[in-house]
Amino acid sequence: MNQDLTMAARNKAGEYFKQGFNCAESILRAYLDFLPHDFSPEVARLASTFGGGLGRAGCTCGVLTGSEMVLGMLVGRDSPSDDLNRVYQLSGELHDRFKEKFGSTCCRVLNKGDYQSQDHFRRCLKITGGGSMLLMQFLLENSLLNGKLDDLLKEYSA
């Protein structure tokens, strides 16, 4: 596993979060930067409603939902006849790994308090960076970068 690449993933998501993007947007935007794709940049707008645990409802953490969107970009189906079992298996594994690392998948459990406070910002920044690292580790361990790894390693290795 490449430590430089996981740190770059953490830093990129953290940079987006510090710029004012929410947690889900920060994850999706970071990976749109990392991964070669044919998606329009506007696809990142899909993540806007997921911050704060789905529009500040405090439900599923936006870092996890953003990570699941990235996973879907890599292994999602193109037709109803494509195998959904593998997609669900990987999604469930990513969910479980997130829960194991952070203790919950629920935004209101992970980060209590006022969404506008500095404490909330710091905790979200830490979860966003840590979740981005976790996602990169997961993608690497499961060989999900589909030939993109060589280019990423060249760009982000010291």
FIVEXGU-290795 format. One record per residue: residue number from 1; residue in one letter; x, y, z of N, C-alpha, C, O, CB in turn. Coordinates in nm, 2 decimals. Glycine has a CB too. Example, Ala and Ser with C-alpha at 12.3 -4.5 7.8 and 13.67 -1.06 7.14 Angstrom:
REM FIVEXGU-290795
   k r  neast nnorth    nup caeast canorth   caup  ceast cnorth    cup  oeast onorth    oup cbeast cbnorth   cbup
   1 A   1.32  -0.57   0.78   1.23   -0.45   0.78   1.32  -0.33   0.78   1.42  -0.33   0.85   1.13   -0.45   0.90
   2 S   1.28  -0.22   0.71   1.37   -0.11   0.71   1.29   0.00   0.79   1.34   0.11   0.80   1.41   -0.06   0.57
REM end
This chain:
REM FIVEXGU-290795
   k r  neast nnorth    nup caeast canorth   caup  ceast cnorth    cup  oeast onorth    oup cbeast cbnorth   cbup
   1 M   0.08  -0.12   0.00   0.00    0.00   0.00   0.09   0.12   0.00   0.19   0.12   0.06  -0.10    0.00   0.12
   2 N   0.05   0.23  -0.07   0.13    0.34  -0.08   0.09   0.45   0.02  -0.02   0.51   0.00   0.13    0.40  -0.23
   3 Q   0.18   0.48   0.11   0.15    0.58   0.22   0.14   0.72   0.16   0.05   0.80   0.20   0.26    0.58   0.32
   4 D   0.22   0.75   0.06   0.21    0.88  -0.01   0.07   0.91  -0.07   0.02   1.02  -0.06   0.32    0.90  -0.11
   5 L   0.02   0.80  -0.13  -0.11    0.82  -0.20  -0.22   0.83  -0.10  -0.31   0.91  -0.12  -0.13    0.69  -0.29
   6 T  -0.22   0.76   0.01  -0.32    0.77   0.11  -0.31   0.91   0.18  -0.41   0.97   0.22  -0.31    0.66   0.22
   7 M  -0.19   0.96   0.20  -0.18    1.09   0.26  -0.22   1.20   0.16  -0.28   1.30   0.21  -0.03    1.12   0.30
   8 A  -0.20   1.18   0.04  -0.24    1.28  -0.06  -0.39   1.28  -0.07  -0.45   1.39  -0.08  -0.19    1.24  -0.20
   9 A  -0.46   1.16  -0.05  -0.60    1.16  -0.05  -0.66   1.23   0.07  -0.75   1.31   0.06  -0.65    1.01  -0.04
  10 R  -0.59   1.22   0.19  -0.63    1.29   0.31  -0.62   1.44   0.29  -0.71   1.51   0.32  -0.55    1.24   0.43
  11 N  -0.50   1.48   0.24  -0.48    1.62   0.22  -0.57   1.69   0.12  -0.62   1.80   0.14  -0.33    1.64   0.18
  12 K  -0.60   1.62   0.01  -0.68    1.68  -0.09  -0.82   1.70  -0.04  -0.88   1.80  -0.06  -0.69    1.58  -0.22
  13 A  -0.88   1.60   0.03  -1.01    1.61   0.08  -1.02   1.72   0.19  -1.11   1.80   0.20  -1.06    1.48   0.14
  14 G  -0.91   1.73   0.27  -0.90    1.83   0.38  -0.90   1.97   0.32  -0.95   2.06   0.37  -0.78    1.81   0.46
  15 E  -0.82   1.98   0.20  -0.81    2.11   0.14  -0.95   2.16   0.09  -0.99   2.28   0.11  -0.72    2.11   0.02
  16 Y  -1.03   2.07   0.03  -1.16    2.11  -0.02  -1.25   2.14   0.10  -1.33   2.24   0.09  -1.22    1.99  -0.10
  17 F  -1.24   2.07   0.21  -1.32    2.10   0.33  -1.29   2.24   0.38  -1.37   2.32   0.42  -1.30    1.99   0.44
  18 K  -1.16   2.27   0.39  -1.11    2.40   0.44  -1.16   2.51   0.35  -1.18   2.63   0.40  -0.96    2.40   0.46
  19 Q  -1.18   2.48   0.22  -1.23    2.59   0.13  -1.37   2.62   0.15  -1.42   2.72   0.10  -1.20    2.54  -0.02
  20 G  -1.44   2.53   0.22  -1.59    2.55   0.24  -1.68   2.45   0.19  -1.80   2.46   0.20  -1.62    2.68   0.19
  21 F  -1.63   2.35   0.12  -1.71    2.24   0.07  -1.75   2.15   0.19  -1.67   2.14   0.29  -1.64    2.16  -0.04
  22 N  -1.87   2.09   0.19  -1.90    2.00   0.30  -1.83   1.87   0.29  -1.75   1.85   0.19  -2.06    1.97   0.30
  23 C  -1.84   1.78   0.38  -1.77    1.66   0.39  -1.79   1.57   0.27  -1.69   1.52   0.21  -1.81    1.58   0.52
  24 A  -1.91   1.55   0.23  -1.94    1.46   0.11  -1.88   1.53  -0.02  -1.82   1.46  -0.10  -2.09    1.44   0.10
  25 E  -1.90   1.66  -0.03  -1.84    1.72  -0.15  -1.69   1.71  -0.15  -1.63   1.69  -0.26  -1.89    1.87  -0.15
  26 S  -1.63   1.73  -0.04  -1.48    1.72  -0.03  -1.43   1.59  -0.07  -1.33   1.58  -0.14  -1.44    1.75   0.11
  27 I  -1.50   1.48  -0.03  -1.45    1.34  -0.07  -1.47   1.33  -0.22  -1.38   1.28  -0.29  -1.53    1.24   0.01
  28 L  -1.59   1.36  -0.27  -1.61    1.33  -0.41  -1.52   1.42  -0.50  -1.47   1.37  -0.60  -1.76    1.37  -0.44
  29 R  -1.50   1.55  -0.46  -1.42    1.63  -0.54  -1.27   1.59  -0.54  -1.20   1.59  -0.64  -1.43    1.78  -0.49
  30 A  -1.23   1.54  -0.42  -1.09    1.49  -0.41  -1.07   1.37  -0.51  -0.97   1.37  -0.58  -1.05    1.45  -0.27
  31 Y  -1.16   1.28  -0.51  -1.14    1.16  -0.59  -1.17   1.19  -0.74  -1.12   1.12  -0.83  -1.24    1.05  -0.54
  32 L  -1.25   1.29  -0.77  -1.27    1.33  -0.91  -1.13   1.39  -0.96  -1.10   1.38  -1.08  -1.38    1.44  -0.92
  33 D  -1.06   1.46  -0.87  -0.93    1.50  -0.90  -0.83   1.39  -0.92  -0.75   1.39  -1.02  -0.87    1.60  -0.80
  34 F  -0.84   1.29  -0.84  -0.74    1.18  -0.84  -0.76   1.08  -0.96  -0.67   1.05  -1.03  -0.75    1.10  -0.72
  35 L  -0.89   1.05  -0.99  -0.92    0.94  -1.08  -0.95   0.99  -1.22  -1.03   1.08  -1.23  -1.03    0.86  -1.02
  36 P  -0.88   0.93  -1.32  -0.92    0.97  -1.45  -1.07   0.92  -1.48  -1.10   0.81  -1.44  -0.83    0.90  -1.56
  37 H  -1.15   1.00  -1.54  -1.29    0.97  -1.56  -1.34   1.05  -1.67  -1.28   1.14  -1.73  -1.37    1.00  -1.43
  38 D  -1.46   1.02  -1.71  -1.53    1.09  -1.82  -1.65   1.17  -1.76  -1.74   1.20  -1.84  -1.57    1.00  -1.93
  39 F  -1.65   1.19  -1.63  -1.76    1.27  -1.57  -1.74   1.42  -1.58  -1.63   1.47  -1.58  -1.77    1.23  -1.42
  40 S  -1.85   1.49  -1.60  -1.85    1.63  -1.60  -1.81   1.68  -1.46  -1.85   1.61  -1.36  -1.98    1.69  -1.65
  41 P  -1.74   1.79  -1.45  -1.71    1.84  -1.31  -1.84   1.87  -1.23  -1.83   1.87  -1.11  -1.63    1.97  -1.32
  42 E  -1.95   1.89  -1.30  -2.07    1.92  -1.23  -2.12   1.80  -1.15  -2.21   1.82  -1.06  -2.18    1.96  -1.33
  43 V  -2.07   1.68  -1.18  -2.11    1.56  -1.10  -2.09   1.58  -0.95  -2.16   1.52  -0.87  -2.04    1.44  -1.15
  44 A  -1.99   1.66  -0.92  -1.96    1.69  -0.77  -2.08   1.75  -0.70  -2.09   1.74  -0.58  -1.84    1.78  -0.76
  45 R  -2.16   1.82  -0.78  -2.28    1.88  -0.72  -2.38   1.78  -0.65  -2.45   1.81  -0.56  -2.36    1.96  -0.82
  46 L  -2.37   1.65  -0.70  -2.45    1.55  -0.64  -2.43   1.53  -0.49  -2.52   1.49  -0.42  -2.43    1.42  -0.71
  47 A  -2.31   1.56  -0.45  -2.28    1.54  -0.31  -2.33   1.65  -0.22  -2.32   1.64  -0.09  -2.13    1.52  -0.29
  48 S  -2.37   1.76  -0.27  -2.40    1.88  -0.19  -2.51   1.85  -0.08  -2.50   1.91   0.03  -2.45    1.99  -0.28
  49 T  -2.61   1.77  -0.11  -2.72    1.74  -0.02  -2.68   1.64   0.09  -2.76   1.62   0.19  -2.84    1.69  -0.09
  50 F  -2.56   1.58   0.08  -2.53    1.47   0.18  -2.45   1.52   0.30  -2.44   1.45   0.40  -2.44    1.37   0.11
  51 G  -2.40   1.65   0.30  -2.33    1.70   0.41  -2.42   1.71   0.54  -2.54   1.73   0.53  -2.28    1.84   0.38
  52 G  -2.35   1.70   0.65  -2.43    1.71   0.78  -2.52   1.59   0.80  -2.62   1.60   0.87  -2.51    1.84   0.78
  53 G  -2.48   1.48   0.74  -2.57    1.36   0.76  -2.70   1.38   0.69  -2.81   1.35   0.75  -2.59    1.34   0.91
  54 L  -2.70   1.41   0.57  -2.81    1.43   0.48  -2.88   1.57   0.51  -2.98   1.57   0.58  -2.91    1.32   0.49
  55 G  -2.82   1.67   0.47  -2.89    1.81   0.49  -2.90   1.85   0.63  -2.99   1.91   0.67  -3.02    1.81   0.43
  56 R  -2.79   1.82   0.71  -2.78    1.85   0.85  -2.89   1.77   0.93  -2.92   1.82   1.04  -2.80    2.00   0.87
  57 A  -2.94   1.66   0.88  -3.03    1.58   0.96  -2.96   1.50   1.06  -3.02   1.44   1.15  -3.12    1.49   0.87
  58 G  -2.83   1.49   1.05  -2.75    1.41   1.14  -2.75   1.26   1.12  -2.70   1.18   1.20  -2.80    1.44   1.28
  59 C  -2.80   1.22   1.00  -2.80    1.08   0.97  -2.66   1.03   0.92  -2.56   1.07   0.97  -2.91    1.05   0.86
  60 T  -2.66   0.95   0.81  -2.54    0.89   0.77  -2.44   1.00   0.73  -2.46   1.09   0.66  -2.56    0.80   0.64
  61 C  -2.32   0.98   0.79  -2.21    1.08   0.77  -2.18   1.10   0.62  -2.17   1.01   0.54  -2.08    1.03   0.84
  62 G  -2.16   1.23   0.59  -2.13    1.27   0.45  -2.00   1.21   0.40  -1.99   1.19   0.28  -2.13    1.42   0.44
  63 V  -1.91   1.19   0.49  -1.78    1.13   0.44  -1.81   0.99   0.39  -1.75   0.95   0.29  -1.68    1.13   0.56
  64 L  -1.89   0.92   0.46  -1.93    0.78   0.41  -2.01   0.78   0.29  -1.98   0.71   0.19  -2.00    0.71   0.52
  65 T  -2.11   0.87   0.28  -2.19    0.88   0.16  -2.11   0.92   0.04  -2.12   0.87  -0.07  -2.31    0.97   0.18
  66 G  -2.02   1.02   0.06  -1.93    1.06  -0.05  -1.84   0.95  -0.09  -1.81   0.93  -0.21  -1.84    1.18   0.00
  67 S  -1.79   0.87   0.00  -1.70    0.76  -0.03  -1.78   0.65  -0.10  -1.72   0.59  -0.20  -1.64    0.70   0.10
  68 E  -1.90   0.63  -0.07  -1.98    0.53  -0.14  -2.01   0.58  -0.28  -2.02   0.50  -0.37  -2.12    0.51  -0.06
  69 M  -2.02   0.71  -0.30  -2.04    0.76  -0.44  -1.92   0.73  -0.52  -1.93   0.69  -0.64  -2.07    0.91  -0.44
  70 V  -1.80   0.75  -0.46  -1.67    0.72  -0.53  -1.67   0.57  -0.57  -1.63   0.54  -0.68  -1.55    0.77  -0.45
  71 L  -1.70   0.49  -0.47  -1.70    0.35  -0.49  -1.80   0.31  -0.61  -1.76   0.23  -0.70  -1.75    0.27  -0.37
  72 G  -1.91   0.37  -0.61  -2.01    0.35  -0.72  -1.95   0.39  -0.86  -1.98   0.33  -0.96  -2.14    0.42  -0.69
  73 M  -1.88   0.50  -0.86  -1.81    0.54  -0.98  -1.72   0.44  -1.04  -1.71   0.42  -1.16  -1.73    0.67  -0.96
  74 L  -1.66   0.36  -0.95  -1.56    0.26  -0.99  -1.62   0.13  -1.02  -1.57   0.05  -1.10  -1.45    0.25  -0.88
  75 V  -1.72   0.09  -0.94  -1.78   -0.05  -0.96  -1.93  -0.05  -0.98  -1.99  -0.16  -0.99  -1.75   -0.13  -0.83
  76 G  -1.99   0.06  -1.00  -2.13    0.07  -1.02  -2.17   0.00  -1.15  -2.09  -0.02  -1.24  -2.18    0.21  -1.02
  77 R  -2.30  -0.03  -1.16  -2.35   -0.10  -1.28  -2.38  -0.01  -1.39  -2.42   0.11  -1.37  -2.48   -0.18  -1.24
  78 D  -2.37  -0.06  -1.51  -2.41    0.01  -1.63  -2.54  -0.04  -1.69  -2.61   0.03  -1.77  -2.30    0.01  -1.74
  79 S  -2.59  -0.16  -1.64  -2.71   -0.21  -1.69  -2.77  -0.30  -1.58  -2.70  -0.35  -1.50  -2.69   -0.29  -1.82
  80 P  -2.90  -0.33  -1.59  -2.97   -0.41  -1.49  -2.91  -0.55  -1.49  -2.93  -0.62  -1.39  -3.11   -0.41  -1.51
  81 S  -2.85  -0.60  -1.59  -2.80   -0.73  -1.60  -2.66  -0.75  -1.53  -2.61  -0.86  -1.51  -2.79   -0.78  -1.74
  82 D  -2.60  -0.63  -1.50  -2.47   -0.64  -1.43  -2.49  -0.69  -1.29  -2.59  -0.67  -1.23  -2.40   -0.50  -1.43
  83 D  -2.38  -0.76  -1.24  -2.39   -0.82  -1.11  -2.40  -0.71  -1.00  -2.31  -0.63  -0.98  -2.27   -0.91  -1.09
  84 L  -2.50  -0.72  -0.92  -2.52   -0.62  -0.81  -2.46  -0.68  -0.68  -2.43  -0.60  -0.59  -2.67   -0.59  -0.79
  85 N  -2.44  -0.81  -0.67  -2.39   -0.87  -0.55  -2.25  -0.81  -0.51  -2.23  -0.78  -0.40  -2.38   -1.02  -0.56
  86 R  -2.16  -0.80  -0.61  -2.03   -0.75  -0.58  -2.04  -0.60  -0.54  -1.97  -0.57  -0.44  -1.94   -0.76  -0.71
  87 V  -2.12  -0.53  -0.60  -2.14   -0.39  -0.56  -2.18  -0.38  -0.42  -2.12  -0.30  -0.34  -2.24   -0.32  -0.66
  88 Y  -2.28  -0.45  -0.38  -2.33   -0.45  -0.25  -2.23  -0.50  -0.15  -2.22  -0.45  -0.03  -2.46   -0.53  -0.24
  89 Q  -2.16  -0.60  -0.18  -2.06   -0.66  -0.09  -1.95  -0.55  -0.06  -1.92  -0.53   0.05  -1.99   -0.78  -0.16
  90 L  -1.90  -0.49  -0.17  -1.80   -0.39  -0.15  -1.85  -0.27  -0.07  -1.78  -0.22   0.02  -1.74   -0.34  -0.28
  91 S  -1.97  -0.23  -0.10  -2.04   -0.12  -0.03  -2.05  -0.15   0.12  -2.02  -0.07   0.21  -2.17   -0.09  -0.09
  92 G  -2.10  -0.27   0.15  -2.11   -0.31   0.29  -1.98  -0.32   0.36  -1.97  -0.28   0.48  -2.18   -0.45   0.30
  93 E  -1.88  -0.37   0.29  -1.74   -0.37   0.35  -1.69  -0.23   0.39  -1.63  -0.21   0.49  -1.64   -0.45   0.26
  94 L  -1.71  -0.14   0.29  -1.66    0.00   0.32  -1.74   0.06   0.43  -1.68   0.12   0.52  -1.68    0.08   0.19
  95 H  -1.87   0.04   0.44  -1.95    0.08   0.55  -1.90   0.03   0.68  -1.88   0.10   0.78  -2.10    0.04   0.53
  96 D  -1.88  -0.10   0.69  -1.83   -0.17   0.81  -1.69  -0.12   0.85  -1.67  -0.10   0.97  -1.83   -0.32   0.80
  97 R  -1.61  -0.10   0.76  -1.47   -0.05   0.79  -1.48   0.10   0.85  -1.41   0.13   0.94  -1.38   -0.05   0.66
  98 F  -1.57   0.18   0.79  -1.59    0.32   0.84  -1.64   0.31   0.98  -1.59   0.38   1.07  -1.69    0.39   0.75
  99 K  -1.74   0.23   1.00  -1.80    0.22   1.14  -1.69   0.17   1.24  -1.69   0.22   1.35  -1.92    0.12   1.14
 100 E  -1.61   0.07   1.20  -1.50    0.02   1.29  -1.40   0.13   1.32  -1.36   0.14   1.44  -1.43   -0.10   1.22
 101 K  -1.36   0.21   1.22  -1.26    0.31   1.24  -1.31   0.43   1.33  -1.25   0.48   1.42  -1.21    0.37   1.11
 102 F  -1.44   0.47   1.30  -1.49    0.60   1.36  -1.59   0.57   1.48  -1.62   0.66   1.55  -1.55    0.68   1.26
 103 G  -1.64   0.45   1.49  -1.73    0.41   1.60  -1.87   0.42   1.57  -1.96   0.38   1.64  -1.69    0.49   1.72
 104 S  -1.90   0.49   1.46  -2.04    0.51   1.41  -2.04   0.55   1.27  -1.94   0.59   1.21  -2.12    0.61   1.50
 105 T  -2.16   0.54   1.20  -2.17    0.60   1.07  -2.27   0.72   1.08  -2.29   0.78   0.97  -2.23    0.49   0.97
 106 C  -2.32   0.75   1.19  -2.42    0.86   1.21  -2.35   0.99   1.24  -2.28   1.00   1.34  -2.51    0.82   1.32
 107 C  -2.38   1.09   1.17  -2.32    1.22   1.18  -2.34   1.28   1.32  -2.25   1.33   1.39  -2.37    1.32   1.08
 108 R  -2.46   1.27   1.37  -2.49    1.33   1.50  -2.42   1.26   1.62  -2.40   1.31   1.73  -2.64    1.33   1.53
 109 V  -2.38   1.13   1.60  -2.30    1.06   1.70  -2.16   1.09   1.69  -2.09   1.11   1.79  -2.32    0.90   1.68
 110 L  -2.11   1.10   1.56  -1.97    1.13   1.54  -1.93   1.28   1.58  -1.82   1.30   1.62  -1.94    1.11   1.39
 111 N  -2.02   1.37   1.56  -1.99    1.51   1.58  -2.11   1.58   1.64  -2.19   1.64   1.57  -1.95    1.57   1.45
 112 K  -2.12   1.58   1.77  -2.22    1.65   1.84  -2.20   1.80   1.84  -2.08   1.84   1.84  -2.24    1.60   1.99
 113 G  -2.30   1.88   1.86  -2.29    2.02   1.87  -2.33   2.10   1.75  -2.38   2.04   1.65  -2.15    2.05   1.90
 114 D  -2.31   2.23   1.76  -2.36    2.32   1.66  -2.27   2.31   1.53  -2.15   2.31   1.54  -2.34    2.47   1.72
 115 Y  -2.34   2.30   1.42  -2.27    2.28   1.29  -2.18   2.40   1.26  -2.09   2.39   1.18  -2.37    2.26   1.18
 116 Q  -2.21   2.52   1.32  -2.13    2.64   1.29  -2.01   2.66   1.38  -1.94   2.75   1.36  -2.22    2.76   1.30
 117 S  -1.99   2.57   1.48  -1.89    2.59   1.58  -1.75   2.55   1.52  -1.74   2.46   1.43  -1.92    2.52   1.71
 118 Q  -1.65   2.60   1.58  -1.51    2.56   1.55  -1.48   2.42   1.59  -1.41   2.35   1.52  -1.41    2.66   1.61
 119 D  -1.53   2.38   1.70  -1.51    2.24   1.74  -1.57   2.14   1.64  -1.51   2.04   1.60  -1.58    2.21   1.88
 120 H  -1.69   2.17   1.59  -1.76    2.09   1.49  -1.67   2.09   1.36  -1.65   1.98   1.31  -1.90    2.14   1.46
 121 F  -1.62   2.20   1.32  -1.54    2.21   1.20  -1.41   2.12   1.22  -1.38   2.05   1.13  -1.50    2.36   1.18
 122 R  -1.35   2.13   1.33  -1.22    2.06   1.35  -1.25   1.91   1.35  -1.18   1.83   1.29  -1.16    2.10   1.48
 123 R  -1.36   1.86   1.42  -1.39    1.72   1.42  -1.43   1.67   1.28  -1.39   1.57   1.23  -1.51    1.69   1.51
 124 C  -1.51   1.75   1.20  -1.54    1.71   1.07  -1.42   1.71   0.98  -1.41   1.62   0.89  -1.64    1.81   1.01
 125 L  -1.33   1.80   0.99  -1.21    1.80   0.91  -1.13   1.68   0.94  -1.08   1.61   0.84  -1.12    1.93   0.95
 126 K  -1.12   1.64   1.06  -1.04    1.51   1.10  -1.11   1.39   1.04  -1.04   1.30   0.98  -1.03    1.50   1.25
 127 I  -1.24   1.38   1.05  -1.32    1.27   0.99  -1.31   1.27   0.84  -1.29   1.17   0.78  -1.46    1.27   1.04
 128 T  -1.31   1.39   0.78  -1.30    1.40   0.63  -1.17   1.35   0.58  -1.16   1.27   0.49  -1.33    1.54   0.59
 129 G  -1.06   1.39   0.65  -0.93    1.35   0.61  -0.91   1.20   0.64  -0.86   1.13   0.55  -0.82    1.43   0.68
 130 G  -0.95   1.16   0.76  -0.93    1.02   0.79  -1.02   0.93   0.70  -0.97   0.82   0.67  -0.97    0.99   0.94
 131 G  -1.14   0.97   0.67  -1.22    0.89   0.58  -1.17   0.88   0.44  -1.19   0.78   0.38  -1.36    0.95   0.58
 132 S  -1.11   0.99   0.40  -1.05    0.99   0.26  -0.93   0.89   0.26  -0.91   0.82   0.16  -1.00    1.13   0.22
 133 M  -0.85   0.89   0.36  -0.74    0.79   0.37  -0.80   0.65   0.37  -0.75   0.56   0.30  -0.66    0.81   0.50
 134 L  -0.90   0.63   0.45  -0.97    0.50   0.46  -1.02   0.45   0.33  -1.00   0.33   0.29  -1.08    0.50   0.56
 135 L  -1.08   0.54   0.25  -1.13    0.51   0.12  -1.01   0.47   0.03  -1.02   0.37  -0.04  -1.21    0.62   0.06
 136 M  -0.91   0.54   0.03  -0.79    0.51  -0.06  -0.73   0.37  -0.02  -0.70   0.29  -0.11  -0.68    0.62  -0.06
 137 Q  -0.72   0.35   0.10  -0.67    0.22   0.15  -0.76   0.11   0.10  -0.72   0.00   0.05  -0.66    0.21   0.30
 138 F  -0.89   0.13   0.11  -0.99    0.03   0.07  -0.98   0.00  -0.08  -0.98  -0.11  -0.12  -1.13    0.08   0.11
 139 L  -0.97   0.11  -0.16  -0.96    0.09  -0.30  -0.83   0.02  -0.34  -0.84  -0.07  -0.43  -0.96    0.23  -0.37
 140 L  -0.72   0.05  -0.28  -0.60   -0.02  -0.30  -0.60  -0.16  -0.27  -0.56  -0.25  -0.34  -0.48    0.05  -0.23
 141 E  -0.65  -0.19  -0.15  -0.66   -0.33  -0.10  -0.75  -0.42  -0.18  -0.72  -0.54  -0.20  -0.71   -0.33   0.05
 142 N  -0.85  -0.36  -0.24  -0.94   -0.44  -0.32  -0.92  -0.42  -0.47  -1.00  -0.46  -0.56  -1.09   -0.39  -0.29
 143 S  -0.80  -0.37  -0.51  -0.76   -0.35  -0.65  -0.87  -0.29  -0.73  -0.90  -0.34  -0.84  -0.72   -0.49  -0.71
 144 L  -0.92  -0.18  -0.69  -1.04   -0.12  -0.75  -1.00   0.01  -0.84  -1.09   0.08  -0.89  -1.14   -0.07  -0.65
 145 L  -0.87   0.03  -0.85  -0.83    0.15  -0.93  -0.81   0.11  -1.08  -0.77   0.20  -1.15  -0.70    0.20  -0.87
 146 N  -0.84  -0.01  -1.12  -0.85   -0.05  -1.26  -0.75   0.01  -1.35  -0.78   0.08  -1.45  -0.99    0.00  -1.31
 147 G  -0.62  -0.01  -1.32  -0.52    0.03  -1.41  -0.48   0.18  -1.39  -0.39   0.23  -1.46  -0.56    0.01  -1.55
 148 K  -0.55   0.25  -1.30  -0.52    0.39  -1.27  -0.41   0.41  -1.17  -0.35   0.52  -1.16  -0.64    0.46  -1.23
 149 L  -0.37   0.30  -1.11  -0.27    0.31  -1.00  -0.14   0.35  -1.04  -0.08   0.44  -0.97  -0.26    0.17  -0.93
 150 D  -0.09   0.31  -1.15   0.05    0.35  -1.20   0.06   0.50  -1.21   0.15   0.56  -1.17   0.08    0.28  -1.33
 151 D  -0.04   0.56  -1.28  -0.04    0.70  -1.30  -0.05   0.78  -1.17   0.02   0.88  -1.15  -0.16    0.74  -1.39
 152 L  -0.13   0.73  -1.07  -0.15    0.79  -0.94  -0.02   0.78  -0.87   0.03   0.88  -0.80  -0.26    0.73  -0.86
 153 L   0.05   0.67  -0.87   0.17    0.65  -0.80   0.28   0.74  -0.85   0.36   0.80  -0.77   0.22    0.51  -0.81
 154 K   0.29   0.76  -0.98   0.39    0.85  -1.04   0.36   0.99  -0.99   0.46   1.07  -0.96   0.38    0.84  -1.19
 155 E   0.24   1.03  -0.99   0.20    1.17  -0.95   0.22   1.20  -0.81   0.26   1.31  -0.77   0.06    1.20  -0.99
 156 Y   0.19   1.10  -0.72   0.18    1.13  -0.57   0.29   1.07  -0.49   0.30   1.09  -0.37   0.05    1.09  -0.52
 157 S   0.38   0.99  -0.55   0.49    0.93  -0.48   0.61   1.03  -0.47   0.64   1.10  -0.57   0.53    0.79  -0.54
 158 A   0.68   1.02  -0.36   0.79    1.11  -0.35   0.92   1.05  -0.41   1.03   1.11  -0.41   0.82    1.14  -0.20
REM end
